[in-house]
């Protein structure tokens, strides 16, 4: 597990750019001074030696040819244990059942995944599941190129989705109470409220 100290209380989560490296370079350039943690949920189709990996953590997606990319990563971000994977090995297009089991095994507070190209953000039994969507090839009822920014305070975890122009996507913000994360909250579910967000994985 990677453990990062002295982090700012913000991280960027992106996925499925499928060869559009400029989209990742833009993110790194725009947010370099405001966050220390950049996460990529796979299918970058980038080379192992690409300079973006000096700043950005990634996992191997089903379209990534680089065999050295890890299939999963577990990272400590402040008070939260993050578990990141692409999702294809856990059948996320069908359900979150297998991914939920993996999250339990990893004792994850937040699970990050891609593969479906559809943004999704929901709490299940005290664990936040988040798909940032695709920054290049969005899918779903109302497809928009997207990525997610996570921020936290002593009271809450906030997720906000942005489009490829780096503007907030309407109706795509969700807030979770800090003291609810990491606890069994099977009767508590929150998800994004419009634009197709949270409809599918």
Secondary structure, DSSP 4 states (H G I P E B T S, - for coil): -EEE-S--SEEEEE---TT-HHHHHHHHHHHTTT-SEEEE-S-----TT-GGGGTEEE---TT---TTS-SEEEEEETTEEEEEE-SGGGTTTT-SHHHHHHHHHHT-SEEEE-SS-S-EEEEETTEEEEE---SSS--STT----EEEEEE-SSEEEEEEE-TTS-EEEEEEEEEEGGGTTS--TT---B--STTTTT--
